Amino acid sequence: MEAKGFMKAGHKPSLFSAFLYFDVSFMIWVLLGPLAVIIASDFEMDAAQKANLVALPVLGGSILRLVLGWMTDFIGPKRTSQIGMILTMIPLVWGWLFASTLGELYIVALLLGVAGASFAAALPLASRWYPPQYQGLAMGIAGAGNSGTVFTTLFANRIAQHYGDWHVVFGFALIPIAIAFLLFTILAKDSPNQPAPKKLADYASVLKLKDTWVFCVLYSVTFGGFVGMTSYLTIFYNTQYGLDAVRAADFTTILVIAGSFFRPVGGWLADKLGGIRMLLVLYGIVALMMAGISTLPAIGLTTAMLFVAMMALGMGNGSVFQLVPQRFAKEIGVITGIVGAAGGLGGFFLPKILGNLKLATGSFTPGFLTLSAIALLCIVVVAVAQVGWKRTWIGEGGRAAGSASDGMTVKA
């Protein structure tokens, strides 16, 4: 019955378009993750420099998500997405034809952030078409576009080795973004339920709310953990276990699949069981897995624990965004940009934590222990925040209250 209801609701071409835009953009956003191992051989980079190269696209994405979040509410998610795809082609052309120094690569890396900013337009495009009871599933399906990272980790280094040049990978990446632009232009449609454009002061007011910062912290760990790991794990496998560029990326691919395809499951379970309950469990799993990985066991056990951790992080992404549109139904564009930016910042700092602590101590152990402690801190944040949520926007019988009052049913 629920599946039938979901299929009758919303606008499927727009949902597919949001997924496609997100999928191709994520493929491009993390392009430097697997390629860093090959690029490093040209520039003799240390652990911190490698971390910088894979972290800069995530930082760029964090900054630009705020811009695209504002544009989404002002000119609509479809036009914002189209602009985002056109801008994404700029660093691809630069990386393909012109980048020849590490300094130029850092600039290309930062500009690739526009692909990561796709989050702020793709999710509102999908979300605004669906009623509250299907928000978790719709956002999960659109958000599963982070599965595009699988194509990068699986093929980027193979293409680079086949042609003997990592620059050509940027050229190949222009093909899917061009195809996505054409299909998106044909299929995507803005929901008639677009919020009226707000002044910048209205967006600033969202930053004054405590819940905004709570969601920022939570998403910086779930999404930041996923994209940060996606960007850095090829380097980790190459450095810790001596795998070559292609094999290291293949191991990363397995783990990316876990995080990507379990995101919709996280949204669906959060709809059923409640986002708060899901997050408490998922952060606990991440903390345990990161503590286990910090012992740096054999590659098989490490991969198994990373698989579980990435699965939990992916489900955590869906769980966070099951709650966000219920608390901020009328500000979904800007809050998606703000929370997404925080997620990107988490993805920026994760490689820095692992890379810099590796350089300072000679081991990955302190870095993974730090990640475990951060996940434990999130459990405390959720436990404390949910007390206030139940008093304000989750009222009697699970009905929304206060500033989020739209008569929607909320499961915590």
N, C-alpha and C positions, 0 to 999 in steps of 0.2 A: 504493500500500500504506500509506504513512504517513498519507494523508488518511483512508483507511478506518479505520485504527487510532485516529486522533484522534476521528473521529465516533462510534466505539464507546466511547470513554473518557469519563469525567467526567459532568457533568449539564448538558445544553444549556440548559434553562430558567434555571438559575442563572447560566450564562455570559452569556446574553442579559440577564438582570436586572442583572448587574454592569455590563455595557456601557451599559444604559439609564440606570441611576442615575448612572454616571460622565458620560454624555453630557449629560443634562439639567443636572447639577450644574455641569459646566464651562461650559455655555451661560450660566448665571446668574453664575458666579464672575467672568467677564471682562466682565460687562455694562457696567461703567463705562469700559472701554477705548475703544470707539467713541463712546460717549455723551459722553466728556470734551470732545470738540471742540465739541459743542452746549452742554454745561453751562458751559464756559468763557466763552461769550458772555454768560451771565447774571451771572458773578461776577468778570470781568476778571482771570483767573488768569495768572500768569507761568509760565515753563517748569518751574520747580521745583514749583509748586503743582499743575500738571497731572500731573507725575510722581508726586507724593504721592497724588493721587486714584486713579490706576490701580494704584499699588503697594500701597496699604493692604489691598485684598482678598487679595493674595498673602501679605502678612505675617500676616493673620488666619488664612489657610489653613495656614500653616506652624505656627503655635502650636497650632491645633486638631487638626492631624493627629496630634500626639503623644497627645492625649486620645482621639481616635477609634481610634488604633492600640492603645492600652491596652484600651479598651472592646471592641474586636474580639476580642481574646484572652480577655476576661473574660466577656462576655455573648454573643459570637458575632457574625459579620459581618452577619447579616440584621437582628437587632434594632438593632444599631448604625446600620446604613444607614437604617432607618425613623426613628430618632430624628433622624439628620442631616437627612433631608428635611423633617421637621416644623419643625426649628429654622431651616432655610433660608427658610421662609416669613416669618419675623419681619422681616428687613431688607427683604424685598420689599414687605410691607405698609407699612412705615415709609417707604420711598422713594416709594411710590405716593401715599400719603395725607397724609403729615406733613412730610417733609423740605423745608425752605425756606431753610436757610442752609448756607454752606460747612462750618461746624462739624458740623452734623447729617449732611451728606453724608459727611464723614470717618468718622463713627461707623457709618453705613450701610455704607460701604466696608469697614470693618474686620469688621463682622458678616457680610458676604458671604463671608468666609473659611470659614465652616462648609460652604459648597458645595465649596470647594476641598479641604476635609478629607475629602471622599468617597473620595479615593484610598486612604486607610488602611483602609477597609472593603470597597470594591468589589474591589480586587485580591485580598485574601485569600479573599473569597467564591468567586472563580473559581479561584484557585491551588490551594486545598485539595482540589478535586475531581479534579485531574489529576496523573498520574505525572510524574517528572522529565523524561522525554524530550519531553513536550509542554508543559513550563512556559513556554518562550519564546513559543510560539504562543498558548497560552491567555491569558497575561498581556498579550501584544500585542493580542489581540482585545478583551479587557476594557479595556485602556488606550487603545484607539482611540476610546474614549468622549470623549477630548479633542476629537474632531471636532465636538462640540456647540458649540465656539467659532465654527464656521462660521455657524451660525444667528444668533448674536449679531452678528457683523460684517456679515452680509448684511442683516439685517432691523431691528436696533435703531434705527439712525438713520433708516431709512425710516419706521418707525412713529412715531418722535418728530416727524419733519417733517410726516407726514400729519395727525397730531392737533394739531400745533403746541404740544406739551408733552412734555418728556422724562420727566415723572413717570409717564405712562401706560404706558411700557415696562415698569416694574416690575410694574404690575398685570397686563399680558399674560403676564409670566413666571410668574405663579402658576398658570396653566393647565397648562403641561407638567409642572411639578413635582408637581401634584396627580394628574395622569394616571400619571406614573411611580410615584408612591407606591402607587397602587391595583394596577398591574400587578406591581410588585415584591412587594407583599404576597401576591399570588396565586401567582406563579411561583417566587420565590426559595426556596431550601432550603439550610440549612447542611450542609456535608459531615459525614459521620459521623466523619471523621478530624480532629476538632477537638482542638487541644492543650489540656491541662489548664491552667486559669487559674494564672498565676504571681503571685508577690508583686512589689511595686514594686521591691524590692531585686534581683530577678532581671532586671528590665528595665534597671535602672541598671547591672548588670554588663555588658550589651551595649555600653553607651557606653564601657566601659573597653577594648574591643577595637579595635585599630588598623584592622582591615578595615571596621568601622562608619564610621569617619571618612573612609576612602578612598572608600567608596561615596557618602558624603554629598557630598564634593567633586565627584565625577564627575557625580552626578545634579543637583547645584546648577547645573551648566553646561548639561547637556542639557535637562532639564525646565525649569529656571529660564530658560534661553535661550528655549525655546519659549513658555512662558506669559508671560514678560516682553515678548518681541517681540509676541505676540498683543495684549497690553494696550497697548503703546506705539506700534505702527506706524501706527495711524490718526493719532495726533498727529504722528508723523514726516512722513508724506505731506502732511498739512495744512500743517505749518510749513515744510518744506523745498521742496516742489513746488507749494504753493498750491492743492491740491485741496480742493473743498468736503467737507463732512462725509460725504455719501453716497459720493462717488467715492473718497475716502481709505479708507473702510471696505471698499469693493469690492476695492481693491488688497490690503488686508489679508486679505480672505477668500481670495483666490487663494493667499496664502502660508500661511495657516492650514491649508488643504487639504493642502498639501505636507507639513507637519509632522505632521498628524493621521493621514493614511492610510498614511504610510510607517512608522509605529510598529510595526504587526504585521510588516511586512517586515523591520525591524531585528531583532525577536525571532526570526523564522524563520531569517534568515541567521546570527544568532548561534548558533542551535541547530546549524546546518550547519557554519559556518566557525570558530566560537568567539567568545565575547564580547570577549575581549581584543583579538584581531586587528581585529574590527569597530570597537572604540572608538578604537584607534590611527589607523585610516584616517579615521573620521568626525570626530574632533577636528581632524585635519589639514585636512580640507575646510572646516570651520567657520572655522579660523584664516585660511585663504586668502581665503574669501569676505568675512569681516569686514574684512580689510585692503583688499580691493578696494572695498568699499562706503565705506570711510573717505575715498576720493577724491571721493565725492559726484558720480558721473557722471550722465548723462542718466537720466531716470526708467525707461526701458526696461531699460537695463543694470543699474541698481540693483535693479530688481524681479527680473531673472533671477538675480542673485547672491543676493538674499534668498531666492528660491525654493529654490536649491540648499542654502543654509545651513539653512533651516527643514526641508528634507527630511532633511539630515544630523542635525539635532537630534532630529527625531522618531524616526529609526532608532536614534539613540543612547539614547533612552529605553527602547526595546525591548531593546537590547543590555545596558544596565546591569541591567535586571530579568530578563535571562536568567541572570545570574550571582548576583544577590542570593538567590533562594530556594534555590540550591544550597549557598551558604555558610551560610545561616541558615534551614535547612529547618524547624526546630522553633520558631523565633522570628519567623515570617514576619509576624505581625500587628504586633508592636512594631517590628521592623526596617523594615517598610513605612512605619510612621508616622514613624520617625526619619529615614529617608532621604528620604521624601516631604517632611518638614518642611524638610530642607536644600534640596530642589529648590524649595520655595516661597520660601525665603530668597533663592535665586539669582534667582527671578522678581521679588522685591521690589527687589533691588539694581540689576537691569538698567535699569529705567526711571529710577531715581535717578542711575545713572551717566550715561546719555544726557541726561537733563533737566538735571541740575546742571552737567555740563560744557558743555552748550549755553548755559546761562545765564551761566556764567563766561567762556567763550571766544567766544561768538557763533557757534560752529560745531559740527556733529555729528561732525567728523573725530576729535577726541581720544577721544570716547566709543567709536566703532567700533574704533579702534586698541587701546583698552583691552580690549575684548571679544576681539579677535584674540589679544592677549598671554595672556589667561586661558585660551583654548583651547589654546594652545601649552603652557602650564603643565600642563594636564591630560594631554597626551601624556607629559610627564616623569613625572607621578604614576603613570600606568598602567604605563609601562616599568619603573619601580622596584618598584611593588607586585607585579607579576606574578612577579617573581623569588621573593618570599616565598610567594606562592600556590602555586607549583609545588613548593615544599618542604613545604608543610603540607597544605592541603585539596585540592590536585590532585596525586595520587600517580601511581604507575606505571600506565601505560596509560590515564591520564585518569580514574582512580577517585578518588572523594572520600575524604579522610582527615581525621584529627584530629576537631575538634568538629563538623564537618559530615558525619561518616561515617554514611551511611544506605544504603550500597551503591549509590549512584546514579552514573550516568555523567556526567562533567563534561567539557565541551569548552571549552577556553580559547582 
